[in-house]
Amino acid sequence: MSTQNLDEIVKEAVSLAETWQNRANELSTPEEKDIAEQMARLLTRPMDKVILTKMIDQSFRSHNTSRVADQINNLLRTYGVPDFFSSVDKLLIQMFMGLGRYIPSVSVPKMIDKMRHDSSRAVIPGEAPILLEHLRKRKKQGVRININHLGETVFGENEARRRLEIYMDDLKNPEIECISIKISTIYSQIQSLAFEHTINILRSRLFKIFEAARDNFYIQKSGKAVPKSVNLDMEEYRDLEITVEFLKAS
């Protein structure tokens, strides 16, 4: 392919992407525009990202609402209220810091419900009845879904084997067409120093997943039966070489 032809392809790709983006902007609802503006504010304020990450990562690990309230209050008083929040959210946070932290049994569940509602566009509940209802609804709309479980690195082989079983169950579920998996979730001892050993373990476990994808079928809206799909989610650069070598060896 000549350089001139490559340049033309790049220009056409950019033009097509611009057309799609402009059309998406035209179809955006007022709520979606508000969310986009909020995300833009978050991306341009590095400290806000730090505060939000700390809040999500540190504040909701405990089941003790008093402990959660204390942690949130400490973070907000240390770093301040993030600017990317809307005026209403800032008001709610100020109410929490002034009064809500003294009644954590009420305020913390309300805060968790608000976070779940705000993230519901990207994160859906994993409980079977709710998940299956969502999948069936999207199927009727002609929307194809890729299931990606939250959580990356596991901390032991028992947890890794439990996650492997979850993936297998997903592929056996007639309502699920495609799943994403991370190799760090099916083997807890990935080590580049034990390169061959790591590849052998991953080969054994991934083959089980691939066989389940091959042997179980998904009925599309059109009525066509297709094998399940498995997407390898490359979340860590350190796993790239191991993944490539595994695929080449397979």
Secondary structure, DSSP 8 states (H G I E B T S, - for coil): --HHHHHHHHHHHHHHHHHHHHHHHHH--HHHHHHHHHHHHHHT-HHHHHHHHHHHHHHTS-S-HHHHHHHHHHHHHHH---TTS-HHHHHHHHHHHHTGGGSHHHHHHHHHHHHHHHTTTT----SHHHHHHHHHHHHHTT---EEE-S----SSHHHHHHHHHHHHHHHH-TT--EEEE-GGGT-TT--GGGHHHHHHHHHHHHHHHHHHHHHSEEE-TTS-EEE-EEEE----GGGHHHHHHHHHH-
